[in-house]
Amino acid sequence: MILRQIFRARGFFVTSLLACATACSGGKASGGSANIGYTKIDDMEGENGVIEWTPPDGMFSGAWFATTDCTEGDRISPLASSIDPQGWFYATYSAPQTTFPGVTSLHAARLRTTSPLVGVWGAGMGFDFALLSQIGVGNPTPDSGAVDAGSPVVGQPCRQGSSRDFPGGTVDLSAYSGITFWAMAEGTGSKTIRVEFNDTNTDSRGGICNAADPSNESNCYNGFAIAVVLTDTLTQHTIYFSSLQQDPSWGYRPNPSVFDLQHVYQVLFEMLLPSCAAVANTKCAGGGPSVTFDFWIDDLYFVNK
């Protein structure tokens, strides 16, 4: 199993579901005017990492997770979901931040290194837009024994789950033209993140990228993405779905290579190691570089058409 997709869309822990009152947009509960033209996904002011966007009937709201190679899952904060599936938390700003006019933010999704990542593909945080079943409320996390000490294959020192282990469903995002969010990167570490969406063609649960062998996910998770350069101040970034592209150098690519907006599983905010091939298994060629980072994502909204 290729570890590029480590624990994507697994390791969630849901203590309760926080449903939005309506699907229309609005400011945070702490104040601010309605944001016409946007639909809230999450304002990161909750307590358990469950997104606020309401999925279709019969499905449950997704929840945030953190991920990196299982050999270094203890080097990020929050801890990789493989180590602590119950450990997601929103971080508190040192001082209140303003996003939309009149909207004050106290918390955000934050991912940082506690020690450098060395020779792995990188790390990320994200969520499935919808779940097929509610977990964490009297139910164990799928494949909750995150690291399997079974016989490793060459170049793969540990086994771990992938999104295939998690009961996520697809959602139709064709009513939206993109997303907008606020972000910043602190310190002297890496500043460029990759914002990536996985659809039925690129997520292994769709059964397309791994059609020949469902157990082999080496061609999966080459999602539709764009690079975003962050600064050290909280700044709004708007990404249109029409600008997203796959990496042409690896993985399954539908023909034409077009993002399937009607069947979307998840969004990821990834920090990739510099000069590390996107198709890296567990380690980059030649040992690879090390990387540190500390980035924040806040007030995430869809852009309505």
N, C-alpha and C positions, 0 to 999 in steps of 0.2 A: 504494500500500500504506500503510495507516495504521501509524504508528510507535508506537502504544500498546503493541504486543506485541513490541517490539524484542528480537530474539535470544532470546526465551523458548524454552527447551529446545533451543538450539543452542549451538555453540561449546564443547562439552564436550571435555575431554582426559582419557583414561583410560590410565594407565600399567600398571595391573593391577587386577584385580577382587578386592575384599575381601569375601568372603561371610561372613555370620554363621554360626556353627556350628549354630545352631538358630533356628527362628522364634519361640521363646518369649522372654520378656523376661529381662533381667538387668542387673546393674550394670556399670560400666566395668571394663575389664581391670585398672585400677589399684586396684580394691577396691570394697567396698560390697556390701550384701546384694541378693538378687534382688528385683526390683520386681514383685510379684504384681499382676496386673491391667493390666499394660502390656506392649507389644511394642516393642522398640527399633527406631527408624528409623535414627538416627545419633547417636553421642556426640561427634563432631567431634575424635576423637583420632587419626584416620588422617593420611596424608601426601599423598594425591592427590585428595581431595574426593569420593571414591566413597562413597555411602551404604552402610550396613551391612545394611539390610533386604533380605531375600532375595526376589526377584520370582518369579513362576511359572516352571515348567520351560520351558526354551527361550528365556528372556529374560535380559537382563543388568541388573545394578544401575545405577541412575542416578547422576549426578554433579552437584555444585553448579556454578552459573554465576552471573555478575554481569551486569546489564543496565541500560542507560540509552539515551537517544537517541544515535544514532551521531555526532552533531555534538559531543557532550560526553563521549564514552566515556572520555577520559583524565582526567576530573575525579573519578573514584571509585577506591576501592581495596577489593578487587582490581580491576584494570582490567576494563572491560567485555569480555566474551568476544569481541566483535567486533574488539577490538584485540589481545588476547593470549589465544587460546583455550586455551593451556597454562598460564595464569597463576593458576589458583585455588590458594589456600592457606588453611589454618585459622590463625587468629590465636592468639597466646599471651597469656594473662592476665599482668598484672604481679604477681599473687599468686594462689595456688590458690583455687578457688571450690568450695563445697559445693552439690550439687544434691539428689538423693535422700539420705536419712540414710546416712552412711558412705561416700558416693560423692564423690570428689574430682575436680574437672575442671581441666585445665591449658590446654585450648584450646577455641575456639568458632568458629562462622562469624561473621565480622564484615564489615560493609559501612559505609564512611564516605566522605565527600567530602574530596578533597584541595584543592579550590577550589569555590566555590558553583556549583550548577546554576542556570541562568538560563533561564526561559521554556520549559522542557520538562516533560513529564508527571511526571518524578521518576526514581526508580531502584529496583532491587530485586535480590534474590538468591533462588535456589530450585533446584529439580531436578525432573526427571522421575522417577517411581517405578520405571520399567522401560524398558529399551531393547531394540529388536528385533535390534540387532547391536552388536557390540563395536567401538568406534572408538578411535583413538589408539594402537593396538598395530599398527603397520605400515599403518594406514589414515589418510588425511587426514580432517580435519573437513569435514562437508558444507558446500559453498559457502564454502570457507575464505577466499576473497577477500571479507572482510566488507563493506566499503563499495564500492559500485559507482559509478564516476564517470560512468555513463551519463546520458542525458537525464533530469533530474529533472522531476517534475510540480509543479504549483503548490502551494506550501506544504510541499513535500517536498524539501529540499535534498540528500538522499542516500538511496540505496537500501540495504536491508540484508535479511538473511534473517529468517525467523521460525521458529516451531516446525514449520511445514510442511516445512522443509528437513531436519528431524532425525528419525531413525528411532525415535521413541518409541512405545510401545504402552500400551494401557489396562490397569489392574489393578482387581480387585474389592476394595473396602475395606468391604464390608458386614459383615464380622466385627468391625468396630470402631465405636465410638460417637463418636470424635473424636481429637484429639491433645493432648498436653501438652508443654510446653517451658519452658526458662528463658530470660529475656531481660533486657536493660537497654539504656539509651541514655545515652551520656556527653556531656559538654559542654553548650553552650547551644543547640544546634540543635534540629530538630524531634524530637518524641518519639512521635508516633502512627504506627504502621505498619498496613498492611492485609495480613491473612493471607488468601490467595486460593487456591482450588482450581479448576482447569480440567478439565472432563469432556468427554465426546464431543459435547455440545451447544455448548460454548463455545470449545473448541480447534479451530483450523482443520483439523487433521488428522482430525477427526471427520467433516468434509464436510457438516455441518448448518448451522452459522452462516454458511457461505459457499457454500451449495448452488447459488445462482443463478449465481455466478461464482467459481470456486475461486481466481482471482487477486486477488479483492477481499476483504480480510480486515477491512474497516471495521466489520463487525458482530460480529467474533470477540473473544474474550478479556474479555468481561464475565463474569468468573468468579464463583463463589459465595464470599463473603468476609465478614469481620468486622473492624472496627477494634479495635486493641489499643493502649492507652496505656502506654508504658514509663516506668519510673523509673530513677534513677541507681544502683540496686542490683540485683543479679541476683535476679529474682523469677519464680516459677513461674506460668505461664498455661495454663489448660485451655480448649480450644475444642471444643464439641460440634458435630458436623456438622448437627444439627437447627437450629442458630442461624445458619447461613450464609445469606446472601441476595445476590441480584444487585442491581446498581445499576439502579433502575427508569427512569433517564433516557436510556439509550442501549443499543445493541447488541442482538444476538439474545437473546430470552428464550423458553425453551420454555413451553408451556402444558399443565400448570401449571409454574411456575418452581420446579422441585425439583431439587436436586443429585442427579445420577446416580451413586450410590456404587459401582455395579457396573462403571463404565467411566470411571476417573479417569486423567488423564495426569500432572498435576504439581501442586506446591504452590509458592507464591511468597510471599516476605516483602517487601512493597513500602513505600517511603517516597514518598508522593505530594506534589507541591508544593501548598502551601495555596492555596485559591481557584482551582486549575487544574482545568478540566473533565476528567472521566475519559475523555471521548472525544477528547481532544486528539490532533491529528495529530503535528506535530513541535514546534510552539510553542503556548503558551497565548495566548488572545485578548489583544491589547493588549500583547504582550511578556511578560506574566506576572511573577510574583515570583521571587525567588531562594531557594534553600534550602541549608542545610548540615545534616549529621546524622552520627551515629556510633553504630550499634547492633549488638548482639551477640545471637546465637541459639545456645542450647546444649541438649544432652541432649534430643533430640526423640524422642518416643515416641507410638505409637498408644495410645489408651485402649480396652481390650478391652471387649466387651459382656458 
